[in-house]
Amino acid sequence: MEKPPSFPDIMRVAAGDAAPFEAEPGLERRVLAHNQRMMLVEHHMSVGWAGARHSHPHDQLVYVVEGRIRFSCGPETFEMSRGDSVLVRGGIEHQAWALEPSIVLDVFTPYREEYLAPRQDT
């Protein structure tokens, strides 16, 4: 049985310590501070990027830092721009599209273990 990861009491991530990587075409990701209960992730979306409709067990808080996105959650579809936020409960299907180049902060609880898996590009 694999031992679960151990996290420090304080995790500080300096700007230069979180290298961005292409999570998929048009979507760049930086995994920031996190522990077993929470994770902060920065996403840079190119105009025209469209994420696949999906769900996951993690609650997700989305905050638009810059740009404009379309967001579909459950039966609703709406636009979000700088300063807007939305909370999506785990298990709810959702999807996003970048209407402009955009920067979005996502907070997940608990953390997204698959976001820490070794990447093929390293």
C-alpha positions, 0 to 999 in steps of 0.5 A: 500500500502506497503511503499518502503524501505528507505536507508541511504545516506551512507551504510557501510558494515563491513566484519563481518556484511554480513553473508553468506547464501546458496542461493541454493545448491552450491551457497553461497551469501553475500549481501553487500552495497546497496541502491535503485539504486545499490547493491553489492553481493558476490557469492561463487560458488562450483565447478560444480554449475550451475545456471538456465538460467534466466533474470531479469530487473536489469543491472548486472555487473559480476567480477570474483575475484577468480576461473573460470566460464563459462558464457552464455549470449544471443547467446554467451558462454565464460569462465571467470577467475580472473580479467574478467568482463562482463556487462549484460543489464537487460532483457537478458537471461544468465546463469553461471557454476562454472568450479572451486571453484569461488568467483564472485562480482555482481553489480545490478542496481537497487537493487534486492529487493528479495535479501533482503526478509527474509530468511527461515534459519534465 
